[in-house]
Every structure is written in structure tokens, then in C-alpha cells.
């Protein structure tokens, strides 16, 4: 771990020039004292890093101290730099590792490739945090310590104990055999088996995790793409409630945030979207559509339309016009 940090420190100085100890500490996510110890270790190992005193002082690296990675062409370097700028860098808790890797790639590029690829990557923006309607993208948060345990168990093939909160229920501990990790539209999933049965766990619902010493019961080779398609097909075949909806396109994403799946979607002549969605049950569908108000209309099943009408009638009755209460000025007269 320290060796990686020392390399990252050198690459930061190589790319950005003079940096203070405080700046290096923030970049490397360590204390200033750790940075000072690392600089001493680098100097002792013969790395030409030294301190410049004064108001604008800091640590600098002697010019020319680097290696070149000549195998990358311009487009390959551009692809790596663009990938490193996306929100996907946080997938599976590997954001800091990706940032460190990108520093190494940039530093190792030949002079001509490094300048042009870095400049070109600034012209691409992939998956910004907000869309054109200023809505922030949903982010999935998994405790860092839990993600480390999950990732390690998946890679080494050990059993995993997770504290998992299923939808609508309290967190419970489960022991699973991890198979792999999948990310779909910025949502991460753990594919596993439990007592021999297939299980798919949403990473954002894992509160804590613990890698166990015993080996996981799983095949040596796995095709995650095929496995994911098979599990998705089984999920769609489950006995969920299918709903036909007309929705204002401006509220489409809000509806998708609550639906389980989208089976069909097509625009209508008036600009609205007709969508066939699945929900967990009738209550789930009623809640999802009610929160959108007049921006969405359930077309089928009729039972859902009836329950929404009853709810709307009850609310309208509750807020119907009625005689105003006496003015507060008359109280106490």
C-alpha cells in the first residue's frame, strides 16, 4: 500500500510541479506527517525530490525523472483519460485506485501524446452529475469498508457475510457465495448463491460485510454477461404487477426510479409516453403513480385506476371548501 502511495506522490509532482505538503496530503488522502515521511523515504531511495522554502515553496521533483509508455497511441490514451473522468470511477469503490492509475498513465505517455490527449479529454463530458433539467443523478453509496470486503471476497473466492436490508424490511445478516459484481446504469449488484440458490443483492442495500476464511462454492469459470441476462429474464418472469401508464416525458425518470422494469415504451401523438412497467405489487404501483399527480395516468389494470380514484376522492373531500373558522381577533372576547 505504501509503495503505491510513493509512486502516486512522485507522479503528482511530475505532472503538476511544485506542491505543498498539505496539497499532497489531500490528494493522497493521508496526513501531512505521512507525506513528510514519504518524502524522506523517497529521498533516501535516490528519488530526486526536494523542498523549496519560502512563501511559494513546496516539494518539487527534478526534471526528466520519468519513464515512457510508448505502446499507447493517441486514441488509446484519449479513451483512458475520458473513462477516468466519468462518474463511473466510483463503481465498486475503486475511485481512488482509478485516479492513481490515471496519474501513472498520463505521466508515462510520450511528450506529444500526453499534451494532446490531456487537452482532448477536456472536450468530452460523460455522465455529468445533473441533466438538462438540473436534476441530480442518483448515486449509490456503499460503506467503503464493506466494499473492500465484498470486492476481496469476490476476487479471492471466499464466502461472504453481508448485513443486507431487503426492500421494505430491516437489515439481516446473510452468508453467501459471491460470484461477481455487475454495474447497470450506475447501480451496482452482487451476484451470489445462498444455500445453492441464485441471489442478486443491490450493493447500496449492504450495510456491512465480512469476508470469511472458507472458500466459496462456485464454478472456477463464469460468464457474467450470460449469467446477468439469465437472471434478468427470470426476474421479468416473476409474478409482479404489470401496469400500462401514460406519463409526461418530463417525469419519465421519476417514474423509472420507482418501477422495477420497463417492458415497452412508445411516444403518443400528444407528446406523452405510453409505457408498460412492472411494480412489486398493487400498493407499490399506487404509491409510485400517486406521487406524480396529474403528470401520470394509469390506463390498466382497472383495479389500480379504481384505487387511485378512491384516494383522489378522499383527498378532495377532505379539502373541500367549508365555513371558515372564527377570526382569531374574536378569541377571548
Secondary structure, DSSP 8 states (H G I E B T S, - for coil): -HHHHHHHHHHHHHHH--B-HHHHHHHHTS-HHHHHHHHHHHHHTT--EEEE-STT-EEEE-TT-----TT--HHHHHHHHHHTTSGGGGGGG-HHHHHHHHHHHHHHS-HHHHHHHHHHHTT---S-SB-TT--B-------HHHHHHHHHHHHHTEEEEEEE--TTS--EEEEEEEEEEEEETTEEEEEEEETTEEEEEEGGGEEEEEEEEEE----SS--HHHHHHHHHHHHHHSS-EEEEEEE-GGGHHHHHTT-SEEEEEEE-TTS-EEEEEEESSHHHHHHHHHTTGGGEEEEE-HHHHHHHHHHHHHHHHHTS-------GGGTT-
